[in-house]
Amino acid sequence: MTATTATARREDDLFGHPRGLSFLFGTEMWERFSYYGMRALLVLYMVKHLLQPENREGVVGYTTVSHFLTWMLGPLEVQPMASQIYGFYTGLVYLTPILGGLIADRWLGRRRTVVIGAVLMAVGHFLMAIPSLFFFALLTLILGNGAFKPNMSSQVGMLYAPGDERRDRAYSIFYVGINLGAFLAPLVCGTLGEAWGWHYGFGAAGVGMVIGLCIYLWGTRHIPLDNPPKRNDATTTPTSLTKDDWRAITSLLVLCIFVTFFWATYEQQGNTIALWADGYTDRHINLLFWQGDIPTTWFQAFNPFMIFAFTPLVVTLWAWQAKRGKEPSTIVKMSLGCLGVALANLVMVGAAWDAGAASKASALWLVAYFAIITTGELYLSPIGLSLVSKIAPASLISMLMGLWLATSFTGNFVAGYLGTFWEGMAKDQFFMMIAAIAGAAAVAIFVVGRFLHLERDGA
């Protein structure tokens, strides 16, 4: 960035940051509103309506998808099939951004790719309101997300000159936008879907995506222009990887295996936890000014709300520990993050026991579950990105960051598979199984970190 550009950006600042950040914040907030609004309804919609025998035969592509899943996993009832479709969808959502980033870098540019992605997602959400086009809607959403997601995040960094100390704070602000949208989505889309009809909830998600696209187009002049595609320079000598570089790459590849199981257990929130909230939780409340049942989808708002409520507390705790020389290392934090998921599922074991013969447990069990699992997420998800930036070789950092993010892709596939055991197991045994997997991942991350001596890299 030239000095003239940097000066212009400073003069155009709003609240100490470039105006473009406000537009990217608003765009991302509404995109996450649309994604999480649709996700809050997805499993319930399939179990209660779409995959029921009287409805599923009219869905284009159902026979093909059913035959594929049956070939892969054996005969599936409605709920296991819904969980597996959910796993495929959320998994592919985290795989296609690799392709979207490549297309933007080499051919279309970030701005154009973001607009294409936003249009595809808006269309996909509206198609969700048409049951017969369900699988076409999911495919459209997957492709749109792949084009949109990686290029939005990279544009935040492009607002700042190299070495600008505001960059880290900008990403923190941007992350708040993500979780604000995720918090509002189940309350709006979920309520409309459950109370008025599924198509109203999916339609609201589509409207949210259109609003996000309009905000982005409105703020285009404040968003950096795309850099021209990079060309290979024949005179450039590739940097050879050192022994330490290969050790770092090996460490990340091994850790990716165990982080996959973190996401596999964490992502039960939108899958089996949604089913627990719907069928096994006493959602009735009786207040002076209102009484009735809490909509099932509202529980999906707990996690994003707790993320922006707990983040200042966790960061303050780490700062307090750092002053006393007791802040956990990156690897220990990640291990504790997996342990948090294990403890959250042990809470649900207690909820299953509490439900007993009545088959209904207090909603406070879910409050405790979300509080613990959110804390675990804060100890692993952002810290994992920090780990990659610390130890990855500079020449491979983008590729390895993409590989690290792809653990959400594999994790969501495993999450869908684990969800197929929901109906066939006692609920306390199911939650014990999930806790055991997360606990084993916690131990594995800690052991691998020590065995590969990642502490020497500042991890």
TORKOL-4160 file (C-alpha; in steps of 0.2 Angstrom, whole numbers, padded with zeros to 4 digits, m for minus):
459
<pt num="1" X="0000" Y="0000" Z="0000"/>
<pt num="2" X="0007" Y="0017" Z="m0005"/>
<pt num="3" X="0009" Y="0031" Z="0008"/>
<pt num="4" X="m0005" Y="0041" Z="m0002"/>
<pt num="5" X="m0017" Y="0027" Z="0000"/>
<pt num="6" X="m0013" Y="0024" Z="0018"/>
<pt num="7" X="m0016" Y="0043" Z="0021"/>
<pt num="8" X="m0032" Y="0043" Z="0012"/>
<pt num="9" X="m0038" Y="0028" Z="0022"/>
<pt num="10" X="m0034" Y="0037" Z="0038"/>
<pt num="11" X="m0044" Y="0052" Z="0033"/>
<pt num="12" X="m0059" Y="0040" Z="0029"/>
<pt num="13" X="m0058" Y="0032" Z="0045"/>
<pt num="14" X="m0074" Y="0029" Z="0056"/>
<pt num="15" X="m0072" Y="0025" Z="0074"/>
<pt num="16" X="m0053" Y="0023" Z="0072"/>
<pt num="17" X="m0055" Y="0010" Z="0058"/>
<pt num="18" X="m0057" Y="0011" Z="0039"/>
<pt num="19" X="m0075" Y="0013" Z="0034"/>
<pt num="20" X="m0074" Y="m0002" Z="0024"/>
<pt num="21" X="m0073" Y="m0012" Z="0040"/>
<pt num="22" X="m0091" Y="m0007" Z="0044"/>
<pt num="23" X="m0098" Y="m0013" Z="0028"/>
<pt num="24" X="m0088" Y="m0029" Z="0029"/>
<pt num="25" X="m0095" Y="m0031" Z="0047"/>
<pt num="26" X="m0113" Y="m0029" Z="0041"/>
<pt num="27" X="m0111" Y="m0040" Z="0026"/>
<pt num="28" X="m0104" Y="m0054" Z="0036"/>
<pt num="29" X="m0116" Y="m0052" Z="0050"/>
<pt num="30" X="m0131" Y="m0054" Z="0038"/>
<pt num="31" X="m0123" Y="m0069" Z="0029"/>
<pt num="32" X="m0120" Y="m0078" Z="0046"/>
<pt num="33" X="m0138" Y="m0074" Z="0050"/>
<pt num="34" X="m0144" Y="m0083" Z="0034"/>
<pt num="35" X="m0132" Y="m0098" Z="0037"/>
<pt num="36" X="m0136" Y="m0101" Z="0055"/>
<pt num="37" X="m0155" Y="m0097" Z="0053"/>
<pt num="38" X="m0156" Y="m0110" Z="0039"/>
<pt num="39" X="m0145" Y="m0122" Z="0050"/>
<pt num="40" X="m0156" Y="m0121" Z="0065"/>
<pt num="41" X="m0171" Y="m0127" Z="0055"/>
<pt num="42" X="m0162" Y="m0140" Z="0044"/>
<pt num="43" X="m0162" Y="m0156" Z="0054"/>
<pt num="44" X="m0179" Y="m0153" Z="0062"/>
<pt num="45" X="m0186" Y="m0149" Z="0045"/>
<pt num="46" X="m0180" Y="m0165" Z="0037"/>
<pt num="47" X="m0185" Y="m0176" Z="0052"/>
<pt num="48" X="m0202" Y="m0169" Z="0054"/>
<pt num="49" X="m0207" Y="m0165" Z="0036"/>
<pt num="50" X="m0196" Y="m0168" Z="0021"/>
<pt num="51" X="m0190" Y="m0185" Z="0024"/>
<pt num="52" X="m0207" Y="m0192" Z="0030"/>
<pt num="53" X="m0213" Y="m0206" Z="0018"/>
<pt num="54" X="m0228" Y="m0196" Z="0012"/>
<pt num="55" X="m0216" Y="m0181" Z="0007"/>
<pt num="56" X="m0199" Y="m0187" Z="0002"/>
<pt num="57" X="m0204" Y="m0196" Z="m0015"/>
<pt num="58" X="m0208" Y="m0178" Z="m0022"/>
<pt num="59" X="m0190" Y="m0172" Z="m0018"/>
<pt num="60" X="m0179" Y="m0171" Z="m0034"/>
<pt num="61" X="m0164" Y="m0182" Z="m0031"/>
<pt num="62" X="m0170" Y="m0190" Z="m0015"/>
<pt num="63" X="m0169" Y="m0208" Z="m0023"/>
<pt num="64" X="m0151" Y="m0205" Z="m0028"/>
<pt num="65" X="m0145" Y="m0198" Z="m0012"/>
<pt num="66" X="m0155" Y="m0212" Z="m0002"/>
<pt num="67" X="m0146" Y="m0225" Z="m0013"/>
<pt num="68" X="m0129" Y="m0218" Z="m0010"/>
<pt num="69" X="m0131" Y="m0216" Z="0009"/>
<pt num="70" X="m0138" Y="m0234" Z="0010"/>
<pt num="71" X="m0124" Y="m0241" Z="0000"/>
<pt num="72" X="m0111" Y="m0232" Z="0011"/>
<pt num="73" X="m0119" Y="m0234" Z="0028"/>
<pt num="74" X="m0133" Y="m0247" Z="0026"/>
<pt num="75" X="m0152" Y="m0245" Z="0028"/>
<pt num="76" X="m0156" Y="m0228" Z="0037"/>
<pt num="77" X="m0172" Y="m0223" Z="0046"/>
<pt num="78" X="m0178" Y="m0204" Z="0045"/>
<pt num="79" X="m0167" Y="m0197" Z="0059"/>
<pt num="80" X="m0151" Y="m0206" Z="0055"/>
<pt num="81" X="m0153" Y="m0200" Z="0036"/>
<pt num="82" X="m0156" Y="m0182" Z="0042"/>
<pt num="83" X="m0141" Y="m0182" Z="0053"/>
<pt num="84" X="m0130" Y="m0189" Z="0038"/>
<pt num="85" X="m0137" Y="m0176" Z="0026"/>
<pt num="86" X="m0133" Y="m0163" Z="0039"/>
<pt num="87" X="m0116" Y="m0169" Z="0041"/>
<pt num="88" X="m0112" Y="m0169" Z="0022"/>
<pt num="89" X="m0119" Y="m0151" Z="0020"/>
<pt num="90" X="m0110" Y="m0143" Z="0034"/>
<pt num="91" X="m0094" Y="m0153" Z="0029"/>
<pt num="92" X="m0094" Y="m0147" Z="0011"/>
<pt num="93" X="m0098" Y="m0129" Z="0017"/>
<pt num="94" X="m0080" Y="m0130" Z="0025"/>
<pt num="95" X="m0072" Y="m0138" Z="0010"/>
<pt num="96" X="m0078" Y="m0127" Z="m0005"/>
<pt num="97" X="m0069" Y="m0111" Z="0002"/>
<pt num="98" X="m0053" Y="m0118" Z="m0004"/>
<pt num="99" X="m0059" Y="m0118" Z="m0022"/>
<pt num="100" X="m0067" Y="m0101" Z="m0019"/>
<pt num="101" X="m0051" Y="m0093" Z="m0014"/>
<pt num="102" X="m0042" Y="m0101" Z="m0028"/>
<pt num="103" X="m0054" Y="m0094" Z="m0041"/>
<pt num="104" X="m0053" Y="m0077" Z="m0034"/>
<pt num="105" X="m0034" Y="m0076" Z="m0033"/>
<pt num="106" X="m0032" Y="m0083" Z="m0051"/>
<pt num="107" X="m0046" Y="m0077" Z="m0061"/>
<pt num="108" X="m0061" Y="m0067" Z="m0054"/>
<pt num="109" X="m0054" Y="m0056" Z="m0040"/>
<pt num="110" X="m0061" Y="m0056" Z="m0022"/>
<pt num="111" X="m0075" Y="m0043" Z="m0025"/>
<pt num="112" X="m0083" Y="m0051" Z="m0040"/>
<pt num="113" X="m0082" Y="m0068" Z="m0031"/>
<pt num="114" X="m0090" Y="m0062" Z="m0016"/>
<pt num="115" X="m0105" Y="m0055" Z="m0026"/>
<pt num="116" X="m0107" Y="m0071" Z="m0035"/>
<pt num="117" X="m0106" Y="m0081" Z="m0019"/>
<pt num="118" X="m0119" Y="m0069" Z="m0010"/>
<pt num="119" X="m0131" Y="m0071" Z="m0025"/>
<pt num="120" X="m0130" Y="m0090" Z="m0025"/>
<pt num="121" X="m0133" Y="m0091" Z="m0007"/>
<pt num="122" X="m0148" Y="m0079" Z="m0008"/>
<pt num="123" X="m0155" Y="m0090" Z="m0022"/>
<pt num="124" X="m0151" Y="m0106" Z="m0012"/>
<pt num="125" X="m0161" Y="m0100" Z="0004"/>
<pt num="126" X="m0176" Y="m0096" Z="m0006"/>
<pt num="127" X="m0175" Y="m0113" Z="m0015"/>
<pt num="128" X="m0176" Y="m0121" Z="0002"/>
<pt num="129" X="m0194" Y="m0115" Z="0003"/>
<pt num="130" X="m0198" Y="m0127" Z="m0011"/>
<pt num="131" X="m0197" Y="m0145" Z="m0004"/>
<pt num="132" X="m0195" Y="m0153" Z="m0021"/>
<pt num="133" X="m0179" Y="m0143" Z="m0024"/>
<pt num="134" X="m0171" Y="m0146" Z="m0007"/>
<pt num="135" X="m0155" Y="m0154" Z="m0014"/>
<pt num="136" X="m0153" Y="m0141" Z="m0027"/>
<pt num="137" X="m0154" Y="m0128" Z="m0014"/>
<pt num="138" X="m0141" Y="m0136" Z="m0003"/>
<pt num="139" X="m0129" Y="m0138" Z="m0018"/>
<pt num="140" X="m0132" Y="m0119" Z="m0022"/>
<pt num="141" X="m0129" Y="m0114" Z="m0004"/>
<pt num="142" X="m0113" Y="m0125" Z="m0003"/>
<pt num="143" X="m0106" Y="m0117" Z="m0019"/>
<pt num="144" X="m0111" Y="m0099" Z="m0014"/>
<pt num="145" X="m0103" Y="m0101" Z="0003"/>
<pt num="146" X="m0087" Y="m0107" Z="m0005"/>
<pt num="147" X="m0086" Y="m0091" Z="m0016"/>
<pt num="148" X="m0091" Y="m0080" Z="m0002"/>
<pt num="149" X="m0082" Y="m0085" Z="0014"/>
<pt num="150" X="m0063" Y="m0085" Z="0011"/>
<pt num="151" X="m0064" Y="m0069" Z="0001"/>
<pt num="152" X="m0073" Y="m0059" Z="0014"/>
<pt num="153" X="m0061" Y="m0063" Z="0028"/>
<pt num="154" X="m0046" Y="m0059" Z="0017"/>
<pt num="155" X="m0053" Y="m0041" Z="0012"/>
<pt num="156" X="m0053" Y="m0037" Z="0031"/>
<pt num="157" X="m0034" Y="m0038" Z="0031"/>
<pt num="158" X="m0033" Y="m0028" Z="0015"/>
<pt num="159" X="m0040" Y="m0013" Z="0023"/>
<pt num="160" X="m0024" Y="m0011" Z="0033"/>
<pt num="161" X="m0006" Y="m0007" Z="0028"/>
<pt num="162" X="0008" Y="m0019" Z="0033"/>
<pt num="163" X="0012" Y="m0017" Z="0051"/>
<pt num="164" X="m0004" Y="m0007" Z="0055"/>
<pt num="165" X="m0007" Y="m0011" Z="0074"/>
<pt num="166" X="m0026" Y="m0010" Z="0071"/>
<pt num="167" X="m0027" Y="m0026" Z="0061"/>
<pt num="168" X="m0029" Y="m0038" Z="0075"/>
<pt num="169" X="m0043" Y="m0028" Z="0083"/>
<pt num="170" X="m0051" Y="m0027" Z="0066"/>
<pt num="171" X="m0053" Y="m0046" Z="0065"/>
<pt num="172" X="m0059" Y="m0046" Z="0083"/>
<pt num="173" X="m0073" Y="m0033" Z="0078"/>
<pt num="174" X="m0076" Y="m0044" Z="0062"/>
<pt num="175" X="m0078" Y="m0059" Z="0073"/>
<pt num="176" X="m0091" Y="m0051" Z="0084"/>
<pt num="177" X="m0101" Y="m0048" Z="0068"/>
<pt num="178" X="m0101" Y="m0066" Z="0064"/>
<pt num="179" X="m0108" Y="m0071" Z="0081"/>
<pt num="180" X="m0121" Y="m0057" Z="0082"/>
<pt num="181" X="m0128" Y="m0064" Z="0066"/>
<pt num="182" X="m0127" Y="m0082" Z="0072"/>
<pt num="183" X="m0136" Y="m0076" Z="0088"/>
<pt num="184" X="m0150" Y="m0067" Z="0080"/>
<pt num="185" X="m0153" Y="m0081" Z="0067"/>
<pt num="186" X="m0162" Y="m0095" Z="0077"/>
<pt num="187" X="m0172" Y="m0082" Z="0086"/>
<pt num="188" X="m0179" Y="m0075" Z="0070"/>
<pt num="189" X="m0178" Y="m0089" Z="0057"/>
<pt num="190" X="m0181" Y="m0102" Z="0069"/>
<pt num="191" X="m0196" Y="m0094" Z="0077"/>
<pt num="192" X="m0204" Y="m0091" Z="0060"/>
<pt num="193" X="m0200" Y="m0109" Z="0054"/>
<pt num="194" X="m0208" Y="m0117" Z="0069"/>
<pt num="195" X="m0222" Y="m0105" Z="0072"/>
<pt num="196" X="m0228" Y="m0100" Z="0055"/>
<pt num="197" X="m0221" Y="m0113" Z="0043"/>
<pt num="198" X="m0204" Y="m0120" Z="0037"/>
<pt num="199" X="m0204" Y="m0109" Z="0021"/>
<pt num="200" X="m0206" Y="m0093" Z="0031"/>
<pt num="201" X="m0190" Y="m0097" Z="0041"/>
<pt num="202" X="m0180" Y="m0102" Z="0025"/>
<pt num="203" X="m0187" Y="m0086" Z="0016"/>
<pt num="204" X="m0181" Y="m0075" Z="0031"/>
<pt num="205" X="m0163" Y="m0082" Z="0029"/>
<pt num="206" X="m0164" Y="m0078" Z="0010"/>
<pt num="207" X="m0170" Y="m0060" Z="0015"/>
<pt num="208" X="m0155" Y="m0059" Z="0027"/>
<pt num="209" X="m0143" Y="m0063" Z="0013"/>
<pt num="210" X="m0150" Y="m0051" Z="0001"/>
<pt num="211" X="m0148" Y="m0037" Z="0014"/>
<pt num="212" X="m0130" Y="m0043" Z="0016"/>
<pt num="213" X="m0127" Y="m0041" Z="m0002"/>
<pt num="214" X="m0135" Y="m0024" Z="m0003"/>
<pt num="215" X="m0123" Y="m0018" Z="0011"/>
<pt num="216" X="m0108" Y="m0025" Z="0002"/>
<pt num="217" X="m0113" Y="m0016" Z="m0014"/>
<pt num="218" X="m0117" Y="0000" Z="m0005"/>
<pt num="219" X="m0099" Y="0000" Z="0003"/>
<pt num="220" X="m0089" Y="m0006" Z="m0013"/>
<pt num="221" X="m0080" Y="0011" Z="m0014"/>
<pt num="222" X="m0073" Y="0009" Z="0003"/>
<pt num="223" X="m0067" Y="m0009" Z="0000"/>
<pt num="224" X="m0049" Y="m0011" Z="m0007"/>
<pt num="225" X="m0047" Y="m0015" Z="m0025"/>
<pt num="226" X="m0041" Y="m0033" Z="m0030"/>
<pt num="227" X="m0023" Y="m0035" Z="m0032"/>
<pt num="228" X="m0019" Y="m0042" Z="m0050"/>
<pt num="229" X="m0016" Y="m0060" Z="m0051"/>
<pt num="230" X="0002" Y="m0066" Z="m0046"/>
<pt num="231" X="0013" Y="m0072" Z="m0060"/>
<pt num="232" X="0026" Y="m0085" Z="m0058"/>
<pt num="233" X="0043" Y="m0077" Z="m0059"/>
<pt num="234" X="0056" Y="m0089" Z="m0067"/>
<pt num="235" X="0070" Y="m0079" Z="m0058"/>
<pt num="236" X="0063" Y="m0083" Z="m0041"/>
<pt num="237" X="0072" Y="m0097" Z="m0032"/>
<pt num="238" X="0060" Y="m0108" Z="m0022"/>
<pt num="239" X="0065" Y="m0108" Z="m0003"/>
<pt num="240" X="0070" Y="m0126" Z="0003"/>
<pt num="241" X="0061" Y="m0132" Z="0018"/>
<pt num="242" X="0072" Y="m0135" Z="0033"/>
<pt num="243" X="0072" Y="m0149" Z="0045"/>
<pt num="244" X="0062" Y="m0138" Z="0057"/>
<pt num="245" X="0050" Y="m0134" Z="0043"/>
<pt num="246" X="0046" Y="m0152" Z="0040"/>
<pt num="247" X="0044" Y="m0155" Z="0059"/>
<pt num="248" X="0031" Y="m0141" Z="0059"/>
<pt num="249" X="0022" Y="m0148" Z="0044"/>
<pt num="250" X="0021" Y="m0165" Z="0052"/>
<pt num="251" X="0015" Y="m0158" Z="0068"/>
<pt num="252" X="0001" Y="m0149" Z="0060"/>
<pt num="253" X="m0004" Y="m0164" Z="0050"/>
<pt num="254" X="m0005" Y="m0175" Z="0065"/>
<pt num="255" X="m0014" Y="m0162" Z="0075"/>
<pt num="256" X="m0027" Y="m0160" Z="0061"/>
<pt num="257" X="m0032" Y="m0178" Z="0064"/>
<pt num="258" X="m0037" Y="m0175" Z="0082"/>
<pt num="259" X="m0044" Y="m0158" Z="0079"/>
<pt num="260" X="m0056" Y="m0166" Z="0067"/>
<pt num="261" X="m0063" Y="m0176" Z="0082"/>
<pt num="262" X="m0065" Y="m0159" Z="0092"/>
<pt num="263" X="m0077" Y="m0153" Z="0078"/>
<pt num="264" X="m0085" Y="m0170" Z="0076"/>
<pt num="265" X="m0091" Y="m0169" Z="0094"/>
<pt num="266" X="m0093" Y="m0150" Z="0095"/>
<pt num="267" X="m0105" Y="m0150" Z="0079"/>
<pt num="268" X="m0118" Y="m0161" Z="0088"/>
<pt num="269" X="m0125" Y="m0144" Z="0093"/>
<pt num="270" X="m0135" Y="m0142" Z="0077"/>
<pt num="271" X="m0138" Y="m0161" Z="0075"/>
<pt num="272" X="m0142" Y="m0172" Z="0090"/>
<pt num="273" X="m0142" Y="m0158" Z="0103"/>
<pt num="274" X="m0156" Y="m0150" Z="0092"/>
<pt num="275" X="m0166" Y="m0166" Z="0093"/>
<pt num="276" X="m0163" Y="m0167" Z="0112"/>
<pt num="277" X="m0170" Y="m0149" Z="0114"/>
<pt num="278" X="m0185" Y="m0154" Z="0104"/>
<pt num="279" X="m0190" Y="m0171" Z="0111"/>
<pt num="280" X="m0182" Y="m0172" Z="0128"/>
<pt num="281" X="m0181" Y="m0155" Z="0136"/>
<pt num="282" X="m0195" Y="m0147" Z="0146"/>
<pt num="283" X="m0196" Y="m0130" Z="0137"/>
<pt num="284" X="m0211" Y="m0123" Z="0146"/>
<pt num="285" X="m0208" Y="m0107" Z="0156"/>
<pt num="286" X="m0221" Y="m0098" Z="0166"/>
<pt num="287" X="m0217" Y="m0080" Z="0169"/>
<pt num="288" X="m0228" Y="m0065" Z="0175"/>
<pt num="289" X="m0228" Y="m0057" Z="0158"/>
<pt num="290" X="m0227" Y="m0073" Z="0147"/>
<pt num="291" X="m0229" Y="m0092" Z="0148"/>
<pt num="292" X="m0227" Y="m0105" Z="0135"/>
<pt num="293" X="m0214" Y="m0116" Z="0126"/>
<pt num="294" X="m0197" Y="m0110" Z="0121"/>
<pt num="295" X="m0195" Y="m0113" Z="0103"/>
<pt num="296" X="m0182" Y="m0127" Z="0100"/>
<pt num="297" X="m0172" Y="m0117" Z="0088"/>
<pt num="298" X="m0169" Y="m0103" Z="0101"/>
<pt num="299" X="m0156" Y="m0115" Z="0110"/>
<pt num="300" X="m0145" Y="m0113" Z="0094"/>
<pt num="301" X="m0143" Y="m0095" Z="0099"/>
<pt num="302" X="m0135" Y="m0099" Z="0116"/>
<pt num="303" X="m0118" Y="m0103" Z="0109"/>
<pt num="304" X="m0115" Y="m0087" Z="0098"/>
<pt num="305" X="m0122" Y="m0076" Z="0112"/>
<pt num="306" X="m0110" Y="m0084" Z="0125"/>
<pt num="307" X="m0095" Y="m0082" Z="0113"/>
<pt num="308" X="m0096" Y="m0063" Z="0113"/>
<pt num="309" X="m0101" Y="m0063" Z="0131"/>
<pt num="310" X="m0086" Y="m0075" Z="0137"/>
<pt num="311" X="m0073" Y="m0069" Z="0125"/>
<pt num="312" X="m0068" Y="m0054" Z="0136"/>
<pt num="313" X="m0068" Y="m0065" Z="0152"/>
<pt num="314" X="m0057" Y="m0078" Z="0144"/>
<pt num="315" X="m0044" Y="m0065" Z="0137"/>
<pt num="316" X="m0044" Y="m0056" Z="0154"/>
<pt num="317" X="m0040" Y="m0073" Z="0162"/>
<pt num="318" X="m0026" Y="m0076" Z="0150"/>
<pt num="319" X="m0019" Y="m0059" Z="0153"/>
<pt num="320" X="m0020" Y="m0061" Z="0172"/>
<pt num="321" X="m0011" Y="m0078" Z="0171"/>
<pt num="322" X="0002" Y="m0071" Z="0159"/>
<pt num="323" X="0007" Y="m0058" Z="0172"/>
<pt num="324" X="0010" Y="m0072" Z="0184"/>
<pt num="325" X="0019" Y="m0083" Z="0171"/>
<pt num="326" X="0006" Y="m0096" Z="0172"/>
<pt num="327" X="m0003" Y="m0093" Z="0155"/>
<pt num="328" X="m0006" Y="m0111" Z="0147"/>
<pt num="329" X="0004" Y="m0114" Z="0131"/>
<pt num="330" X="m0005" Y="m0115" Z="0115"/>
<pt num="331" X="m0005" Y="m0134" Z="0115"/>
<pt num="332" X="m0012" Y="m0135" Z="0133"/>
<pt num="333" X="m0026" Y="m0122" Z="0128"/>
<pt num="334" X="m0031" Y="m0133" Z="0114"/>
<pt num="335" X="m0031" Y="m0149" Z="0124"/>
<pt num="336" X="m0042" Y="m0140" Z="0137"/>
<pt num="337" X="m0054" Y="m0135" Z="0123"/>
<pt num="338" X="m0057" Y="m0153" Z="0119"/>
<pt num="339" X="m0059" Y="m0157" Z="0137"/>
<pt num="340" X="m0072" Y="m0143" Z="0138"/>
<pt num="341" X="m0082" Y="m0153" Z="0125"/>
<pt num="342" X="m0080" Y="m0169" Z="0135"/>
<pt num="343" X="m0086" Y="m0161" Z="0151"/>
<pt num="344" X="m0101" Y="m0153" Z="0142"/>
<pt num="345" X="m0107" Y="m0170" Z="0136"/>
<pt num="346" X="m0105" Y="m0177" Z="0153"/>
<pt num="347" X="m0117" Y="m0163" Z="0159"/>
<pt num="348" X="m0129" Y="m0171" Z="0146"/>
<pt num="349" X="m0127" Y="m0188" Z="0153"/>
<pt num="350" X="m0134" Y="m0180" Z="0169"/>
<pt num="351" X="m0148" Y="m0173" Z="0159"/>
<pt num="352" X="m0152" Y="m0190" Z="0152"/>
<pt num="353" X="m0153" Y="m0197" Z="0170"/>
<pt num="354" X="m0163" Y="m0182" Z="0175"/>
<pt num="355" X="m0176" Y="m0185" Z="0161"/>
<pt num="356" X="m0179" Y="m0203" Z="0168"/>
<pt num="357" X="m0196" Y="m0210" Z="0165"/>
<pt num="358" X="m0204" Y="m0193" Z="0161"/>
<pt num="359" X="m0192" Y="m0191" Z="0146"/>
<pt num="360" X="m0191" Y="m0173" Z="0149"/>
<pt num="361" X="m0176" Y="m0164" Z="0157"/>
<pt num="362" X="m0174" Y="m0146" Z="0163"/>
<pt num="363" X="m0168" Y="m0133" Z="0151"/>
<pt num="364" X="m0155" Y="m0128" Z="0163"/>
<pt num="365" X="m0145" Y="m0143" Z="0158"/>
<pt num="366" X="m0143" Y="m0136" Z="0140"/>
<pt num="367" X="m0138" Y="m0119" Z="0147"/>
<pt num="368" X="m0124" Y="m0128" Z="0157"/>
<pt num="369" X="m0120" Y="m0138" Z="0141"/>
<pt num="370" X="m0118" Y="m0123" Z="0130"/>
<pt num="371" X="m0108" Y="m0113" Z="0143"/>
<pt num="372" X="m0095" Y="m0126" Z="0145"/>
<pt num="373" X="m0094" Y="m0131" Z="0126"/>
<pt num="374" X="m0092" Y="m0112" Z="0122"/>
<pt num="375" X="m0078" Y="m0110" Z="0134"/>
<pt num="376" X="m0070" Y="m0125" Z="0126"/>
<pt num="377" X="m0072" Y="m0118" Z="0108"/>
<pt num="378" X="m0063" Y="m0102" Z="0114"/>
<pt num="379" X="m0049" Y="m0112" Z="0120"/>
<pt num="380" X="m0047" Y="m0121" Z="0104"/>
<pt num="381" X="m0054" Y="m0113" Z="0088"/>
<pt num="382" X="m0045" Y="m0096" Z="0088"/>
<pt num="383" X="m0030" Y="m0103" Z="0096"/>
<pt num="384" X="m0028" Y="m0116" Z="0083"/>
<pt num="385" X="m0027" Y="m0102" Z="0070"/>
<pt num="386" X="m0013" Y="m0094" Z="0080"/>
<pt num="387" X="m0004" Y="m0110" Z="0081"/>
<pt num="388" X="m0003" Y="m0112" Z="0062"/>
<pt num="389" X="0003" Y="m0094" Z="0060"/>
<pt num="390" X="0017" Y="m0097" Z="0073"/>
<pt num="391" X="0024" Y="m0113" Z="0067"/>
<pt num="392" X="0020" Y="m0115" Z="0048"/>
<pt num="393" X="0034" Y="m0111" Z="0036"/>
<pt num="394" X="0031" Y="m0094" Z="0028"/>
<pt num="395" X="0031" Y="m0101" Z="0010"/>
<pt num="396" X="0016" Y="m0113" Z="0014"/>
<pt num="397" X="0006" Y="m0104" Z="0027"/>
<pt num="398" X="m0009" Y="m0101" Z="0016"/>
<pt num="399" X="m0010" Y="m0119" Z="0011"/>
<pt num="400" X="m0008" Y="m0125" Z="0029"/>
<pt num="401" X="m0021" Y="m0113" Z="0035"/>
<pt num="402" X="m0033" Y="m0120" Z="0022"/>
<pt num="403" X="m0029" Y="m0137" Z="0028"/>
<pt num="404" X="m0032" Y="m0133" Z="0046"/>
<pt num="405" X="m0049" Y="m0125" Z="0042"/>
<pt num="406" X="m0053" Y="m0141" Z="0032"/>
<pt num="407" X="m0053" Y="m0150" Z="0049"/>
<pt num="408" X="m0071" Y="m0143" Z="0050"/>
<pt num="409" X="m0075" Y="m0152" Z="0034"/>
<pt num="410" X="m0069" Y="m0169" Z="0040"/>
<pt num="411" X="m0076" Y="m0166" Z="0057"/>
<pt num="412" X="m0093" Y="m0162" Z="0051"/>
<pt num="413" X="m0093" Y="m0178" Z="0041"/>
<pt num="414" X="m0089" Y="m0188" Z="0056"/>
<pt num="415" X="m0102" Y="m0178" Z="0066"/>
<pt num="416" X="m0115" Y="m0184" Z="0054"/>
<pt num="417" X="m0110" Y="m0202" Z="0056"/>
<pt num="418" X="m0110" Y="m0201" Z="0075"/>
<pt num="419" X="m0127" Y="m0194" Z="0074"/>
<pt num="420" X="m0134" Y="m0210" Z="0066"/>
<pt num="421" X="m0131" Y="m0218" Z="0083"/>
<pt num="422" X="m0144" Y="m0207" Z="0091"/>
<pt num="423" X="m0160" Y="m0217" Z="0089"/>
<pt num="424" X="m0152" Y="m0234" Z="0092"/>
<pt num="425" X="m0143" Y="m0230" Z="0109"/>
<pt num="426" X="m0149" Y="m0225" Z="0126"/>
<pt num="427" X="m0146" Y="m0206" Z="0127"/>
<pt num="428" X="m0134" Y="m0207" Z="0142"/>
<pt num="429" X="m0124" Y="m0219" Z="0133"/>
<pt num="430" X="m0124" Y="m0208" Z="0117"/>
<pt num="431" X="m0117" Y="m0193" Z="0127"/>
<pt num="432" X="m0105" Y="m0204" Z="0136"/>
<pt num="433" X="m0098" Y="m0210" Z="0119"/>
<pt num="434" X="m0096" Y="m0192" Z="0113"/>
<pt num="435" X="m0088" Y="m0187" Z="0129"/>
<pt num="436" X="m0076" Y="m0201" Z="0127"/>
<pt num="437" X="m0071" Y="m0196" Z="0110"/>
<pt num="438" X="m0068" Y="m0178" Z="0115"/>
<pt num="439" X="m0058" Y="m0183" Z="0130"/>
<pt num="440" X="m0047" Y="m0195" Z="0120"/>
<pt num="441" X="m0044" Y="m0180" Z="0108"/>
<pt num="442" X="m0039" Y="m0169" Z="0122"/>
<pt num="443" X="m0026" Y="m0182" Z="0128"/>
<pt num="444" X="m0019" Y="m0185" Z="0111"/>
<pt num="445" X="m0017" Y="m0166" Z="0107"/>
<pt num="446" X="m0007" Y="m0164" Z="0124"/>
<pt num="447" X="0004" Y="m0179" Z="0121"/>
<pt num="448" X="0007" Y="m0175" Z="0103"/>
<pt num="449" X="0012" Y="m0157" Z="0107"/>
<pt num="450" X="0024" Y="m0163" Z="0120"/>
<pt num="451" X="0031" Y="m0177" Z="0110"/>
<pt num="452" X="0035" Y="m0166" Z="0095"/>
<pt num="453" X="0042" Y="m0152" Z="0106"/>
<pt num="454" X="0030" Y="m0139" Z="0100"/>
<pt num="455" X="0034" Y="m0128" Z="0115"/>
<pt num="456" X="0051" Y="m0123" Z="0107"/>
<pt num="457" X="0041" Y="m0115" Z="0093"/>
<pt num="458" X="0031" Y="m0104" Z="0105"/>
<pt num="459" X="0016" Y="m0116" Z="0105"/>
